Amino acid sequence: MNQLCLFCRLGMIGLLSMMGGAGSLCAWAEESRVWAVQVPYDAPPVSPDVPDVSIPPNKTPLGPEELKRAEALLPLLEGKQEFWAMGEFVHLGESSVPVLIKALTMSSPRIRYNAIETLLMMKGVAGVPALVETAKEPSELSRVREHALRVAVRLDAAKASEALDVMAKDPNPSVRKSAAFESRYIRQKAVIPILIPMVSDEERFVALSALQSLWILTRHETEFHDWDTSTKQDRAAWSSEWVEWWDINKETFEIPEPRQPKRSL
């Protein structure tokens, strides 16, 4: 069967050649060849700036009725209506911060935690001193202290540095780790001598957080060590490199500008 098909094809080609069709067949094959062509590219038009239609924060002092309303919202920061209550505080604005600060001393840890979160949502910078005191409080739950420090750093890093020294010496390793991690966002020289002793912390995850914060803040390159498998004795010996470096450079050292992320092409 295959031989028959082959003979048929050969016969067809021979017939075309006798009739002068072979040339047109080759011409058709030549015309059907694909040629690459570069099409001009026009960049999309630049979108116009979108106008800011957000509602400006309310900075009007609370009246007597609004003050009572804010006080009544405090117990509602826990339970089914907690998100609604948080939104109401945000709507009342930064003028409600003095009322919201009272929640930081209430008995329910859920209320205290949500009050901290609400201060972040409303950008309540006036509440940072109270957040710092909460972060320093040794009898407070660790997760509440850590959240208080985190929010204080986001709102006003300069004022939040006061809590680092206390939290860095706390017996709870989770609290120490939070201090070591958040310190990288506080670009002050006073943070460096707090972090250096933490490099030799008995808990490896605390030491690594402190080390990474030191690298970010100083960009100082030390000798290569296997920190991931290190012991406390190893870290104590290696931390001496940071101590020596700081003793030499503390008078002249300045925190470098943060590195800008590379833009993808």
N, C-alpha and C positions, 0 to 999 in steps of 0.2 A: 504493500500500500504506500509506504514511504517513497519507494523508488518511483512509483507511478506519479506521485505528487511532484517529485523532483523533475521528472521528464516533462510534466505539464508546464512547470515554471520555465524550464529551459526553452521549451517550444514557444511560450509566450514572449520571452525576451527576444528569441530569434525572429519571430513574426514582427515585433515592434521595430527591430533594427532594419528589417526589409522595408517596412512602411515608413521609415524615418521617424518613428516615435521614440527611439532611444534618446535622441537629443533633447526632445521635450521633457522626457522623464528625468534626465539629468538636470535640465534647467529648473524643473519643478523642485527637485531636491535642493538645488542651490538657493532658490527663492525661499524655501522653508527654514533656512538656517536662522538660528536665534542670535541676535546681536545685543550686547549689554549697552544700555544707554543710561547715563546719569541724569536724573530728573532734578531740576532746581528745587531747593528746599526753602520754604518760607517759614520762619519761626512763628509760633502762635502769638497772637497779640497779647500784650501785657494787660493783665486784669487791673482795672482801676481799684484804688484803695477803698476798702469797705468802710463806711462810716461806723463809728462806735455808737452802738445803740444800747449799750448796757446801762443799767440803772445805777447812778452814782450812789456810793454808800451814804447812809443816813448819819449825819453828824449832829443832828439837833439834840440838845439835852432832853432827857426823858422828863415828861410831866408827871404829876402825882398819879394819874390813872395808869400811865404806861409803866411807871415804876412798880405799882402793885401788880400789874400784869406780868412783868418780868419776874418778880418774886414768886408768883404763882406757877411760873413755868419750871422752876428749879426741880421740884419732885418729878416732873414729867420727863426729865432727862433719862429716866430709866423706865423701861416697859414698852408697850405697844405704840405709844405716841412719842417715843424719844426722837425719832427723825423729824417729826413735825415740830417738836419743841425746839430742836436745834435750828431748824429753819426760821422759826419765829425770832429767836435771838439774833440770827443773821439779819433779819428784816429790821429789827429794832436798831441795829448798828452798834458801832463802837461805844456809844453812850451807855450801853447795857453791860459793858465789861466789869464795872464794879460789882454789879449784881452777880454776874457769872463767876467772878472770883470766889464768891461765897460757897459755890458748889465744890470747890477744891478741898474744903474742910468738912463736907458732909459725910455721913457714915457709909453710904453706898459706894463701893469702888467703881461701879458702872456709871454712876452719876459723875464722879470725879473724872473718869476717863472721857466721857462724852463732853464734859465741860472743856477739857483740854482740846478736844477735836473741834469744838465749836469756835474756840478762840482762833484756831488755825483757819477755819472757814471764813470768818469775818475779818481776818488779818488784824486781830486785836493786839497791836503792839503794846498798848498800855498794860496788858496782862502779863508781860514777860517777867517782871520782878516776882510776881506770884508763882509763875511757872518755875522759876529758878529755885525758889524756896521749896516747892513741891519736889523737885528733882533732888534736892539736898536732904530731904527728910528721911532719916534712916528707918523709921517705922512704917513708911509708906510701902505699898506693894511695888515690886520691882518693875512690873509692866507699866504701872502708872508713872513711876519715876522716869523710866526710859522714854515714855511718850511725852512727858513734860519737857525733858531735855530736847528731844527731837523737834518739837514745835517751837520751843524757845529759840533754837538755833535757826530755824527757818524764818522766824519773825524778826529777830535782832541778835545776830551771832555775837556781836561785841559784848552785849550784856549777859549772854548765856555762858560765857567762858567762866564765870564765877562758880558754876556748879561742877565744872570738870575736875577741879582739884579734890573735891569731896568725893565724887563718884569714882574717881580713879583709885581711891584707897578703900573702897567699900569691900566688905568680906564676900559679897555676892559676886561671883565671876560674870554673871549676866549684866550686872550694873557696870562693872569695870569695862566689859566689852563695848557697851553702849557709849561710854565716855571715850574710849579709844577710837571708835568709829566716827562719832559725830565731831570729834576734834578736827578732822580734816576739812571741815567747812568753816572753821573759825581761824581766819588768817591773821593770827597774832603771834608775836614772838614768845609771849608768855605761855603758849601752849606747848612749846618744844620741851622745856624742862619737866613738864608733867608727863609727856609721852615717853621720854627716854627711860625712866625706871620701869615703865610698863613692858618694855621689850623683854625683860627677864621675868615676866609674870609666870607663876607656876602653871597656869592654864595656857596651852599652846594657842588656842583660838583668840585669847585676849592679846597675847604677845604679837601674833600675826596682824591683828587689826591695828595695834599701835605702830608696828613696823611699816605697814602700808600707809598709814596716815603721815608718818615721818617722811617717807619717800615722796608723797604727794606735796607736802608743805615745803620741804627743803630741797628736793631733787638731788640730795647728796647720795652718792654711790659708795657703798661700803664693799668690803671683801665678800666674795660669794660664799654663802653657807647654806647648808641643807636645813632650812628652818622648818620644813614640813615634818621632818622626823627628829627634830631636836629635843633634847631634854632640858629641864630647868637649869642644870649646871652649864649646858652648852650656851643657852641664851644669856645666862649671867656673864659668861666670859665674852660673848660676842657684843653684848651691850656696852662693854668698855670702849669699843670703837666709837660709839656714838658719844659717850661721855668725853673722850679725848677731843673729838671733833668739835663738840659744843664749847668746851673750855677754851679752845683756840679761836673760835669764830663768833662767840656770842656777842661780842661788842660791836662787830661790824656786819653781822648777818642781817639781811632783810628778806622778808617773805617774798619770793618771786611771784610775778603775775601768773594767774592760772592759765594753763594751756587751753587754747581754743580747739574744739573738736574739728577734725579734718572734714571738709565738705566732700561728699561723694561726687564724682564726675558724671 
